[in-house]
Amino acid sequence: MVFSSFTFLFYFLPAFLLVYFLAPASWKNAVLFAASLIFYYNGVKEHPCYMILILLSVAVNDVAARGIARCGKKRGRRMWLAGGMSWNIGSLFVFKYLDFLSGNLNLLSDKLDMGVHVPMARLALPLGISFYTFQISSYLFDVYRKRIPAERSFLTLGTYLCMFPQLIAGPIVTYSQIRERLRSRAHSFGNVEEGMRTFTVGLAFKVLLANRVGNLWTQVNTIGFESISCPLAWMGIAAYSFQIYFDFYGYSLMAKGLGRMMGFAFPDNFHHPYLSRSMTEFWRRWHMTLGGWFREYVYIPLGGNRSHPYRNLFLVWMLTGLWHGASWNFVLWGFVLFVLILLEKCGIKKFFDRLPALGHLYMLFAIPLTWLVFAVPDLKQLAVYLGRLAPLTRPADGTVFQGDFLKYGSDYFLPLAASLLCCSGLPEKWYEARKYTFPATLALVVLFWACVYCMYLGLDDPFLYYQF
């Protein structure tokens, strides 16, 4: 079940909100927890054992956190932390990285003629495991650091981890950010209205922009990278850059809107990242909750800027790449970002800060090129695509259809232009300045029903970040 579907919009969400608001305050967490489990089951019903997996994550970390809180000695606290994190990282490794490791060991064995074959587990990736593992790990770390007390209610902890608005694809919300509101939160018509407005903006970004420009990237893949012209190659990675932004930004806004309806204040996850003048600035604006998680729970504990900052930066970006997927293109993507940010730390960023126009020009090429590494898992095909981006190169078989970019440019001009305009933040500024006026409200109503019409036509693609 995705947010941009008839099932969610016209069945699940109205039924949930009706029960949720009719329930007394002491029952609201129970209603939210039960609804979240139903929502999650709908996504994993082909692998129902994954319901047990997420509940075990709650139970194991609940026991580990209580153990940490009871122990007075540091050694005992560390043992409970190690036990909880062994489960968290171990389960994530088994389901997400075990086959990646096995496949590479088999490849190495074949190259060295060792005659060793490691069997492949071929386990389906549990929905949202990367996100909920990081969330529950942050809770355990914060209890260990004595930033927060251990939660005494299994129901409250389960509600935190399984909360359906941000369970599948974030934003990554730490327990300390919503601890007080898990116990007591305000419910009002104003919160519901504000949440519905935010949700509608996110829905429009997803359905009207991300899904539409994403079709262009799909068609480029269908044609084959060897058979596209240089202009179409650039148009294709521009389309993917818009797709991944509005897909994930749209989801984050919908999650934030749903949370607001229920009385929660989820953190912002994006801040107009495509207006950045450097890759460093870009990653302070993109998926901010993930960047904050790595900074708080990896970079700073390793020593941050005080001790071996370049080593720490390298480790963070390697882990960031692997967090997104068990494939060498994600490792390469993390390494490329590490190199760019390292060069900026060595002085390039100051140059771009002094000359903003050049900074924007630099990012105009850097952003889509890094997303290309992210998007193409086959490194050989990645090399082919990079070759198509150079205007003077020609494929060996000469199968490029001349004028292909004119055809696809005319087909996708409007969604590409609208995506570019929305990246500037101008439509959002206009909306924020007139949020409660009749024209802005009318615009939201029109956008909502336009989304419904597109969903009726079948344009309700799954969110890209569901696969991570």
N, C-alpha and C positions, 0 to 999 in steps of 0.2 A: 504494500500500500504506500503510495507516494502522496505528498501533499497536493500535487497538481493532478488530482484524479477525482472522478465523480464519486467514487466510493468514499474517499476521505472527506470531500467538501460537503456532500449532501446526505451522508449516512453516519459515518463515524464521528465527525466533529460535532454536528448538532446533537446527536445522542449523548456524547460525552459531556458537552457543556450543560445540557439539561440536567443530567444526573449530578454533575459536579456542583452546580449552583444550588440545587435543591438540597444537597447533602449538608448536614450540620458541619460546623468548622472542624470538629474533632474527627470527622470522617473523610475530609477532603483528600488527605494524603492517601488514604486507603483507596478511594475512587481513582485518583491519579495513578497510583501504582498498578491497580488492576487494569485500567485502560491502557497503560503503557505495555503491560504484558500481552494484552490482546493485540495491540498494534504490532509489537515485535513478533508475536507468533504468526501473524499474517505474512510477515516477511521471511520467516524461516520454517514455514509449515512443511516444506519438503525435507527439512532436516530438524524435526522437532526436538532432537536431543540438544540442540543449541539453546533451547529454553533452559535446560538444566545447567548449561555452561554459564549463562549470564547470572542465574540465581546462585550458582556456586561462587562466582566472583564476588557477589554481595556477601555471602556467608563466610568465605575464607578471609576476606578483608575485614569483616566485622569482628571475627575472632582474633585476627592479628592485631587490629587496633586496640581492642580491649586488653590483649596481652601486653602491648606496649604501655598502655595507660597504667596497668597494675604494677609493672616492674619499676623498681626504684634504681636498680643498677643499670649502667649504660650497656654492659655486655648482654644482659637479658633483653633490653629494648632492641638492641641490634639483631638479636636472634629472631625475635618476633617480626621485625621489619624484613629480615632476609627471607623468612618463611613466607610472608605475604607476597613479597616481590618475586620470589621464585615461582609462585603460582601465576602471578600476573604476566611476567615476561615469558615464563615457560609455556603457558597456554597460547600466548600470541606467537611465540616461535614455532610451536608445533603446527598450528593451523596456517600460518602465513609464510614461514621461512624454511620449514623442514624440507619441502620438495626442491626449493631453490638450492639449498645446500647439497642435497642428495644428487640433484642433476649435475651440479658443477663437480662434485666428487667423481661421478661416473664419467664425465667428460675428461677430467684429468686422468682418470684410470685408463681410458681409451687412448689418450695421447701418449701415455707412458707405457702402454701395453702391459698393465699390471694384472689384468684379468679379474678385477674386483668390480662387482656390481652391487650398489646399494639400492634396495627396493624403494619405490616411490609410494608415498602414503596416499597421494591424490585426494586430499581432504578438501571439501568445499570451504571457502572462507566464510566464517560466521559473520553475519551482517553487523556492521558497526563495531567490530572487536577492537580495531585500532583506536577508536574514539573512547569507548567505555573503559578500555584498559588504562589509557592515560588519565582519565578522570578519577578512577578509583585509586590509581597509584598516587596521584596528587593528594588525595585524602589521607592515605597511609603515611606519606612523607610528612604532611603537616601535623598529624598526630605525633609522629616521632619527634619532630622539632618543637613540640609543645606550643604550636601556634593555635591549635584548636583542641578541645577535649574530644575524646572518643565518643562517638554517637552511641547512646544506650538503646536506641530503638532500631531493630532490624527493619521495620516498616519505613522509618524515616530515611535510613541509609539506602534501602531499596528504591524508594521514591526518587532520591537524588540520582542514583546511577541509571535507572531505567526510564526516567522522564522522557516521554515520547517526542516532544518537540525537538530535542537536540541529541537524542540517543544515537541516531544512525550516522549523522554527518556533522555533528557539532552545532554551534561553537563549543569548544572545550571549556566547560564551566567547572571551576573548583568548588569543593564543598564549602570552603570559607566564604565564597561570594554569595551563596544563597542560604547559608546555615540559619540565619535568623528568620528568613521568610519560609523556610520549611516548617518552622514552628508556628509562626503567626504572620499572616499576610492580609493586606487589604483587598477587598473585592468591591468593585464599583462599576457602574455603567460606563464611567469615563475610561477606566482601564480596558474594558471590553471594546469600546469604540476605538481607542488608540491602538489597541492590538490588532483590530480588524483592518485599520488603515495601513499599518506596517505590513501586515500579512498580504494585503492586496498589492502593495508595491512590489514585494518580493515575488509574488505569483506572476505579475506582469513581466518582471525581469526574466523569470524562468521560462514561461510559456511563449511570450511574444518576441523575446530576443534570443535567449540561449538556444531554445529548440530550433528556431528558424535559422540562425547562422550556423548552428551545428550541422544542419543538413548539407551545407556547402562543404564542410570538412569531410562528411561522410561520402559525398560524391567524389571528392578528390581521391579519397582512399579507394573507392570503387573503380575509378578510371585507372589507377596505378600510377605510382610516382614517376615511372619511366616515360609516361605518355602525357605529361602536363607541361605547359609552357612556363617560362620564368614568371610572367605576371600572374598566372593562375596559382603558381606555387606560393608566391607572396600573399595572394588573396586568401589562399587556403589556411596558411598559418595565422593570418590576421583573424579569420573566422574562428579558428580554434581558440585563439587568445580571448576573443569576445565571449565565446561559448563557455569556457571554463570560468571566466569571471562572473558572468551574469547567472550561470547555473549555481555556483557556490554562494555568491552574494545573495541571490534570490532565496536560496534555502536558508541562509543565515537570517535574513530579514523575516522570513516566514516563521522560523523558530523563535525569533525574538518577539514577534507579534503574538504567537500562541502563548508564550510565557507571560507576556503582559496581560493577556486575557485572564490568566490564572493568578495574577498578582506577583509574578516574578520579574526581576530586572536582569535579563541576560546581558553579558558584555557585548559591545560592538566587535565585529570580526573583520570589517573592511573600512578603509577610509580613503576612497578614491585613489587606489594604488597606481593606476595608469597615468596619473599626473606627476609621478615621481621623477626626480632628476638624477637618481642614482639607484643602483641595485640595493644598496644599503637602506635607502629610504623606502624603496619598494617593499622590502620585507619587514619594514616596520608598519606598513599600511595593509599588507596582504595576510589573511588568515592570522590575525593578530593574537588570537588565543593560543594557537599552536606555537607561534614564535615566543609568546610569553611563557608557555609551558617549558620549552627547551631552555629558555634563559633562566627560569627560576629553579628548575629541577635537574638541569644538566650543566649548563655553562657556568653558572655561579658556583655550584658545589665543586666543580673541577678546578676552580681558581679564578674564573672570570678574566678580567683584565689585569689582575694582580700577578698571576702566575701562569706562564706559558699560554698567553692569549691566542697565539696562532694555532697551537696544538688543539686548544679547546674549541676554537672556531672550526677547525677541520673536523673534529669529532662530531660536533653539533650538526654540520651540514651533511656528513656521511649518514648520520642517524636520521636526519630529516629526509634524505633521499630514500633510505630503506623503509622509513615509516610509511611512505606513500606507496611502496610496492616492492615485491621480491623479484626484481629484474635488474639486469645490468644497466639498462637505460636510466633507471632511477638513481643508481650509484653514480653514473656519469653526470646526470643532471645535478646531483648534490655537489659533485666535485667542481663542475663548471661554475656554480654559484659561489662556492668557496673561493675559487680563483678570482672571480670578478670582485667580490667583496674585499678580499685581501688586497687586490690592486687599489681599490678605492681607499682602504685604510692607509696605504702607503703614499697617498697624496693626490690621487686622481679625483677623489670626491671633492676636495677643496677647490680644485680647478673647475669642476662642473658647478659647484655652489656659487662661484664668482661669475660664471657665464651660464645662466639658467637655460638659455636657448640651446646651447650645445649639450647640456645635460638632458634636455627633452629629446633632442635628436639622437643622442646615444641610446636612450631607453627605447626610442621608436624601433630600433633594430634589436637591442638586447632582449627585450621582453618576448617578442615572438620567437626569436631564435632559441631561447632557453625553454620556452614552452614546446618547441618542436622536439627537443631532446626528451622532454617529459612525455610527449604524446606518442612517439614511435618506438615501440619496444624492440623491434628488430634493428640491430645496429647496422646491418648491411643496407636495409631500406632507408635508414636515417642518412647514411652516406649518399645514397641516390638522391634523396630529397635535397640535401645540402647542395649537391651538384646542380639540381634544377633551379636553385635560387640564384645561381650565377648566370647573367644574361648571355655570356659568350660561349657557354658549354652547350653541347649537343649530344643527345643520346645516340648510342652506336647504331641502333636500328632505324632511327629517324621516324618514329611513330607519333611525334607530337602533332596534335591537330591545331593548325594555325587558327588563331582567332578564338580559341576556347575561352580565353579570359573575357572577351566581349560578350559571349553568350551567358556565362555565369555571372558576369558583372551586371548585366541587365536584369537577370533573374533575382539577384540578391542585393541590388543597389539599396533599396529602402531599408531592409533590416541591418545592413552593414552601416549605412549612414546613421540610422537611429542608435545603433550600438555605440558608434563613435561619439555621438552627441551625449549620450547618457554617461559615457566614461568621463566626460568633462565635469559632471556633477551639476551642470546648469539646470536640467529639469528638476532635480531634487531641491536645489536652492529655490526655484520658483515655487515648488510645492510647499516647502517649509514656510515660506513667507506668506502663503495664502491657505495654509492647511485647512482652516475651519470655514473658509468662504464657500459659497455655492459653486463657483467654477471648479475649485479643486475637488470638492466632493463629487461633483458630476463627472469629472475626469476619472476618479477612482471607480465610480459605478460603470462607466463605459469600459475601462480597462478590465474590470472583473468579468463582465459579460463577454468581452472579446476573448478573454482567456477560456471561458466556458465554451464558447463556440469552437475555439481551436482544439480544446480537449474532445469535443464532440466529433471533430474531424480526425481524431486519433493522434493529435500532437501532444502527447503526455509522456514524453520520454523519461526514463529513470534519471535520477540525479547522478552526475559523473562521480561525485565523491562517495557514492554508495560502494564503489568497487575498491576503495582504499581502506 
